[in-house]
Amino acid sequence: MTTRRMYLTALALGSFLLTGHLPAKEQATKAVLPPETRQVDPAAIEALHRMGTYLRGLESFELKAEDMLDEVLESGQKIQLTKTVDLLVHKPNRLRADIATDRKAREIYYDGEHFTVYSPDAGFFATVAAPPTIRELLAAVKSKYGIELPLEDLFYWGEDEEAEGAIKEAMSVGPSNLGGRLTDHYAFRQDDVDWQIWIAQGDIPLPLRYVITTKDMPGEPQYMANLTWSTEVNPEEARFVFTPTKEDHPIDILVRAESQATPDGAQQ
């Protein structure tokens, strides 16, 4: 199993967790279960709805995600890879992402007019004209360049309630303390994935951790993300604007038909 295949599995489920719907390809393979065959605690589903309502209401936020991803080798041994994402958002048209993996770093800038991907180690950057909102940007760069921006599903949570039919089981595990913060822990099952989410208690129901177990792959690899939020931010405009140094060099972003997107959204 390749790291990219596992990433796509995590991305597919992450799309459900943070948007309320699975990508079209995933929807085609998921049978919606009749209510009488499902073991679903309504409180677990309601917790997702409440979280989604809160997330959609955020105008500005800063988020740090620490990811851990299993790669299962042909020998069956698991290797764990890590990634951090620092995301800064000011709706409707400002976004900044700093991504660091075990192997490379990328920076992404969107200032409402331009979209830039920058490799600080190599000193290369690519800038293209961008549409006027984050929502339009996400669709445009995915369609034209095959770029999946990190944590992009945060902008779509809870817009398709029919996708709940793909959940076979949903349960409340109970309260949990994450770094001194009380959360409610929920567990869900679908045909080929189990997933868990920890939601902060109180009036700010933010997702603080989620774990995805892919059951139809050898070794049942896992993807885990710990999320740290700041929702009271007023970011300066300069943080969203890319300004190259004299050592940086411009390159082109290849259109989708001519390129292969990497998991962190940068072009190979």
Long-range contacts (C-beta under 8 A, 24 or more apart in sequence): 1-71, 1-72, 1-217, 1-218, 1-219, 1-221, 2-71, 3-69, 3-71, 3-81, 3-263, 4-262, 4-263, 5-217, 6-69, 6-70, 6-71, 6-72, 6-214, 6-217, 6-221, 6-223, 7-69, 7-223, 7-263, 8-263, 9-193, 9-212, 9-214, 9-217, 9-223, 10-69, 10-212, 10-214, 10-223, 11-148, 13-190, 13-193, 13-195, 13-212, 13-223, 14-153, 14-210, 14-212, 15-153, 15-156, 16-163, 16-166, 17-153, 17-157, 17-195, 17-197, 17-207, 17-210, 18-55, 18-151, 18-153, 18-154, 18-156, 18-157, 18-207, 19-153, 19-156, 19-157, 19-158, 19-159, 19-160, 20-48, 20-52, 20-156, 20-157, 20-158, 20-159, 20-160, 20-161, 20-163, 20-164, 21-156, 21-159, 21-160, 21-162, 21-163, 22-163, 22-166, 27-163, 30-166, 30-190, 30-191, 31-166, 31-191, 32-162, 32-165, 32-166, 33-165, 33-166, 33-167, 33-168, 37-168, 38-167, 38-168, 38-169, 39-168, 39-169, 39-170, 39-171, 40-164, 40-167, 40-168, 40-169, 40-170, 41-170, 41-171, 41-172, 43-172, 44-170, 44-171, 44-172, 44-186, 44-187, 44-188, 45-164, 45-167, 45-170, 47-172, 47-184, 47-186, 47-199, 47-205, 48-158, 48-186, 48-197, 49-158, 49-161, 50-205, 51-157, 51-158, 51-199, 51-205, 51-206, 51-207, 52-157, 52-158, 53-158, 54-204, 54-205, 54-206, 55-154, 55-157, 55-158, 55-206, 56-157, 56-158, 58-89, 58-91, 58-231, 59-90, 59-91, 60-89, 60-90, 60-91, 60-231, 60-233, 60-234, 60-235, 61-88, 61-89, 61-229, 61-230, 61-231, 61-233, 62-86, 62-87, 62-88, 62-89, 62-229, 62-230, 62-233, 62-235, 63-87, 63-88, 63-89, 63-151, 63-154, 63-227, 63-228, 63-229, 63-230, 64-227, 64-228, 65-150, 65-151, 65-225, 65-226, 65-227, 65-228, 66-225, 66-226, 66-228, 67-223, 67-224, 67-225, 68-222, 68-223, 68-224, 68-225, 69-221, 69-222, 69-223, 69-224, 70-219, 70-221, 70-222, 70-223, 71-221, 72-217, 72-218, 72-219, 72-221, 76-218, 76-219, 78-219, 78-221, 83-264, 85-150, 85-151, 87-150, 87-151, 87-154, 88-233, 88-235, 88-239, 88-240, 89-134, 89-154, 90-235, 90-240, 91-134, 92-132, 92-133, 92-134, 92-135, 93-132, 93-133, 93-134, 94-134, 94-235, 94-237, 94-240, 95-134, 95-137, 95-149, 95-240, 96-235, 96-239, 96-240, 97-149, 97-150, 97-151, 97-265, 99-150, 99-264, 99-265, 99-266, 101-264, 104-264, 104-266, 106-264, 106-265, 106-266, 107-242, 108-149, 108-150, 108-265, 109-240, 109-241, 109-242, 110-134, 110-137, 110-240, 111-237, 111-240, 111-241, 111-242, 112-240, 114-242, 115-141, 116-242, 117-147, 117-253, 117-265, 117-266, 117-267, 118-242, 118-244, 118-248, 119-266, 123-247, 123-248, 123-249, 124-248, 124-249, 124-250, 124-251, 125-242, 125-244, 125-248, 125-249, 125-250, 125-251, 126-250, 126-251, 126-252, 126-253, 126-267, 127-242, 127-250, 128-253, 143-256, 144-255, 144-256, 145-253, 145-254, 145-255, 145-256, 145-259, 145-261, 145-267, 146-256, 146-259, 146-260, 146-261, 147-253, 147-261, 147-265, 147-266, 147-267, 148-261, 148-263, 148-265, 149-265, 150-264, 150-265, 166-190, 166-191, 175-201, 178-208, 178-209, 178-226, 181-208, 183-208, 183-209, 192-216, 204-231, 206-231
